[in-house]
């Protein structure tokens, strides 16, 4: 039986550790937008979102 490479194991598991961090960050951003009346969400030099 052949051993799986790390990429193959991550594909079977549904993603690597960084994928879970990304999901948590997106979930936190959505939660912040929903629970606040107005504000700003930004990741420096990448994205900036403001709502009222």
C-alpha positions in Angstrom: 0.0 0.0 0.0 1.4 3.4 -1.0 1.7 6.2 1.6 -0.2 9.4 0.9 1.7 12.7 0.6 0.7 15.7 2.8 -1.2 17.3 0.0 -3.2 14.1 -0.6 -4.0 13.8 3.1 -5.2 17.5 3.3 -7.4 17.0 0.2 -9.0 14.0 2.0 -9.4 15.9 5.3 -11.0 18.9 3.6 -8.2 21.4 3.7 -5.2 22.4 5.7 -4.8 24.5 8.9 -4.7 27.8 7.0 -8.1 27.0 5.5 -9.6 26.8 9.0 -8.0 30.1 10.0 -9.5 31.7 6.9 -13.0 30.3 7.7 -12.7 31.7 11.3 -11.6 35.2 10.0 -14.5 35.3 7.5 -17.0 34.2 10.1 -15.7 36.8 12.6 -16.1 39.6 10.0 -19.6 38.6 9.2 -20.5 38.4 12.9 -19.0 41.9 13.4 -21.0 43.4 10.5 -24.3 41.8 11.7 -23.9 42.8 15.3 -22.9 46.5 14.8 -24.8 49.4 13.6 -21.9 51.2 11.9 -18.3 50.6 11.6 -15.3 49.7 9.5 -13.6 46.4 8.8 -10.2 46.4 7.3 -7.1 44.3 6.5 -4.3 46.8 5.8 -3.4 47.2 2.2 -5.8 44.4 1.1 -9.4 45.3 1.8 -11.5 47.9 3.7 -15.2 47.8 4.2 -17.4 50.5 5.8 -21.0 50.3 6.6 -23.7 52.6 8.2 
